[in-house]
């Protein structure tokens, strides 16, 4: 009697499990478009696996696996080209980088001597027609200088060097050589660089023209390629640009001569300034 009482509940439970399993199988077939889908699921995911849609398998979170919707969009067909243009212009400005260097056993004396010479250089520049706003100090430092000696074979202090570096903007390019000679005679003992440039307005106009022409060059390339392939060029998909500004620069040290007698002006002949622009474009194929 006891065995019969046990067998009956067990039979009921087994039947219920068979019904649930059949319902789950039917639901899976429905969601899969009435087609059987077999998915290999790791053991630790079996209890939390769900089927959402037909397509590629994706991981939506911890211990949950589902099917992402299939992508039905067509991939874009593109033509990738680049156009490069270089524009040149004559310099409008010159920049002279000069230094006043003084050396003395006393740091304060080195600084005071430097201040005297620097004022002489600035006054000479202003007398030569350079505006005060075009003269600026770019760096200033004082450091102890050492020199190696064979006896007693060690570095010994030779004093303190003060260096005042000044950057001068010259708006009249015909004055560059004379300005160099003027500052050397006034006390500048190092001219490290002479470079050339354009005004902000001219540089902006040059950049705009180069980018415009480079874009047109890229479009013509794309049309030529498309024509050769027997296809059409559609709208622009993406575009990017890069540019390079190249100005002539001369690095040279002009040490102050012992005899600053009459001499020919220092010759400075600037080259052209170049602005290169490259535009890379992707066009859709029609």
C-alpha positions in Angstrom: 0.0 0.0 0.0 2.8 2.3 0.8 4.6 1.6 -2.5 1.4 2.4 -4.4 1.0 5.8 -2.6 4.6 6.7 -3.6 4.3 5.6 -7.2 1.3 7.8 -7.9 2.8 11.2 -7.0 6.1 10.3 -8.8 4.1 9.5 -11.9 2.3 12.8 -11.8 5.5 14.8 -11.4 7.2 13.0 -14.3 4.2 13.7 -16.5 4.3 17.4 -15.6 8.0 17.6 -16.5 7.3 16.0 -19.9 4.6 18.6 -20.6 6.9 21.6 -19.5 9.8 20.3 -21.7 7.5 19.9 -24.7 6.2 23.4 -24.2 9.7 24.8 -24.0 10.7 23.0 -27.2 7.6 24.3 -29.0 8.3 27.9 -27.8 11.9 27.7 -29.1 10.6 26.5 -32.5 8.2 29.4 -32.6 10.8 32.1 -31.9 13.2 30.6 -34.4 10.7 30.8 -37.3 9.5 27.2 -37.0 13.1 26.0 -37.6 15.1 24.0 -35.1 18.1 25.8 -33.7 20.8 24.0 -31.9 23.1 26.1 -29.7 26.0 24.8 -27.7 25.6 26.5 -24.3 28.3 26.2 -21.6 27.1 24.3 -18.5 27.2 27.3 -16.2 24.9 29.2 -18.6 22.2 26.5 -19.0 19.9 27.9 -16.4 19.9 31.5 -17.7 19.9 31.0 -21.5 17.2 32.7 -23.5 16.5 33.0 -27.3 15.4 36.4 -28.4 15.7 36.6 -32.2 17.3 34.9 -35.2 20.7 36.2 -36.1 24.2 36.3 -34.6 25.0 35.2 -31.1 25.8 38.0 -28.7 26.5 38.4 -25.0 24.1 40.8 -23.3 25.4 40.6 -19.8 26.5 38.3 -17.0 25.3 34.8 -17.6 22.8 35.8 -20.3 23.2 34.8 -24.0 20.8 35.9 -26.8 20.7 36.4 -30.5 21.2 39.9 -31.9 19.0 40.9 -34.9 20.7 40.2 -38.3 22.0 43.3 -40.1 20.2 43.6 -43.4 21.8 46.9 -44.5 24.1 46.8 -47.5 27.7 47.9 -46.9 28.7 51.2 -48.5 30.9 51.1 -51.6 33.4 53.9 -51.4 36.2 55.5 -53.5 39.0 56.9 -51.4 41.2 59.7 -52.8 43.5 62.5 -51.7 44.4 65.8 -53.2 47.5 67.8 -52.4 48.3 71.4 -53.3 51.3 73.6 -52.4 50.9 77.4 -52.4 53.9 79.8 -52.2 54.2 83.4 -51.1 56.9 85.9 -50.5 57.8 86.6 -46.9 56.3 89.8 -45.3 58.1 89.6 -41.9 61.5 88.7 -40.5 62.3 87.5 -37.0 65.8 88.0 -35.6 66.8 86.1 -32.4 69.8 87.8 -30.7 71.5 87.5 -27.3 73.5 89.7 -25.0 76.0 87.6 -23.0 78.2 88.9 -20.1 80.6 87.1 -17.9 82.1 88.2 -14.5 83.3 86.6 -11.3 80.5 88.4 -9.5 77.0 87.4 -10.5 75.6 90.8 -9.7 78.3 92.5 -11.8 77.5 90.2 -14.7 73.9 91.1 -14.5 74.5 94.8 -14.3 76.9 94.7 -17.2 74.3 92.8 -19.2 71.5 95.3 -18.4 73.7 98.1 -19.7 74.5 96.3 -23.0 70.8 95.2 -23.4 69.6 98.8 -23.1 72.1 99.9 -25.7 70.8 97.2 -28.1 67.2 98.2 -27.5 67.9 101.9 -28.0 69.8 101.1 -31.2 66.8 99.1 -32.5 64.4 101.9 -31.7 66.6 104.4 -33.4 66.7 102.1 -36.5 62.9 102.4 -36.7 61.9 99.2 -34.9 58.7 99.7 -32.8 58.9 99.0 -29.1 56.1 96.4 -29.4 58.3 94.4 -31.9 61.1 94.0 -29.4 60.6 91.3 -26.7 62.7 89.3 -24.3 62.3 85.6 -25.0 64.5 84.3 -22.2 66.9 85.5 -19.4 69.2 83.4 -17.3 72.2 83.6 -15.0 74.4 80.5 -14.5 77.9 79.8 -13.2 80.4 78.8 -15.8 83.1 76.2 -15.3 86.3 75.4 -17.2 88.4 72.2 -17.2 92.0 72.6 -16.1 94.8 70.0 -16.5 96.3 71.0 -13.2 94.9 70.2 -10.7 92.7 68.3 -13.3 89.3 69.5 -12.3 86.6 72.0 -13.3 87.0 75.5 -11.9 84.6 78.3 -11.8 85.3 81.1 -14.3 82.4 83.3 -13.3 78.8 83.9 -13.9 77.3 84.2 -17.3 74.2 86.3 -17.8 72.3 85.8 -21.1 69.5 88.0 -22.2 67.8 86.7 -25.4 65.7 89.1 -27.4 63.4 88.4 -30.4 63.0 91.3 -32.9 60.2 91.5 -35.5 61.3 93.4 -38.7 58.5 94.5 -40.9 60.6 96.0 -43.6 62.6 93.1 -45.1 65.0 95.5 -46.7 66.2 96.4 -43.2 67.2 92.9 -42.0 70.9 93.1 -42.9 71.2 96.6 -41.4 69.3 95.6 -38.2 71.8 92.7 -37.7 74.8 95.0 -38.0 73.1 97.6 -35.8 72.6 95.2 -32.9 76.0 93.7 -33.1 77.6 97.1 -33.0 75.4 98.0 -30.0 76.5 95.1 -27.9 74.7 91.9 -29.0 77.3 89.2 -29.2 75.2 86.3 -30.5 72.6 86.1 -33.2 71.3 82.6 -33.4 68.5 82.7 -35.9 66.9 84.7 -38.7 63.5 83.4 -39.9 60.7 84.7 -42.1 56.9 84.7 -42.0 53.6 86.1 -43.1 51.0 88.3 -41.4 48.1 86.5 -39.9 45.8 87.7 -42.6 48.0 86.5 -45.5 48.6 83.2 -43.8 44.8 82.6 -43.3 44.1 83.5 -47.0 46.9 81.1 -48.2 45.5 78.3 -46.0 42.0 78.8 -47.4 43.1 78.8 -51.0 45.3 75.7 -50.5 42.5 73.7 -48.9 40.0 74.7 -51.5 42.3 73.7 -54.4 43.3 70.4 -52.7 39.6 69.5 -52.2 38.9 70.2 -55.9 41.9 68.1 -56.8 40.5 65.2 -54.8 37.1 65.5 -56.5 38.7 65.4 -60.0 40.7 62.3 -59.0 37.6 60.5 -57.8 35.7 61.4 -61.0 38.6 60.2 -63.2 38.8 56.9 -61.3 35.0 56.4 -61.5 35.0 57.2 -65.3 37.7 54.6 -65.9 35.8 52.0 -63.9 32.4 52.8 -65.5 30.8 53.8 -62.3 29.4 57.1 -60.9 30.5 59.3 -58.0 27.9 60.0 -55.3 28.0 62.2 -52.3 30.9 62.8 -49.9 31.0 60.1 -47.1 34.0 61.6 -45.1 36.7 64.2 -45.5 39.8 65.1 -43.5 42.8 67.5 -44.1 46.4 68.0 -43.0 48.7 70.9 -43.7 52.3 71.9 -43.5 53.7 75.4 -43.2 57.4 75.9 -44.3 59.2 79.2 -43.9 62.9 79.8 -44.6 65.1 80.0 -41.5 68.8 80.7 -41.2 70.7 79.5 -38.1 74.1 81.2 -37.7 76.2 82.8 -34.9 77.3 86.3 -35.6 80.0 87.0 -33.0 80.8 90.7 -32.4 83.9 91.7 -34.2 86.9 93.2 -32.3 87.0 96.0 -34.9 83.5 97.2 -35.8 84.7 99.5 -38.5 82.8 100.3 -41.6 81.7 97.2 -43.5 79.2 96.1 -46.1 75.7 95.3 -44.7 75.1 91.7 -43.8 73.3 90.2 -46.9 70.1 88.3 -46.1 68.0 87.0 -49.0 64.8 85.2 -47.9 63.2 82.4 -50.0 59.6 81.8 -50.6 57.2 80.5 -47.9 55.3 77.3 -48.8 52.0 76.1 -47.5 51.0 72.5 -48.4 47.5 71.1 -47.8 46.2 67.6 -48.3 42.5 66.7 -48.3 41.5 63.0 -48.1 38.0 62.3 -49.2 35.7 59.2 -49.4 33.0 59.3 -52.0 30.0 56.9 -52.3 29.8 54.9 -55.5 26.6 55.3 -57.4 
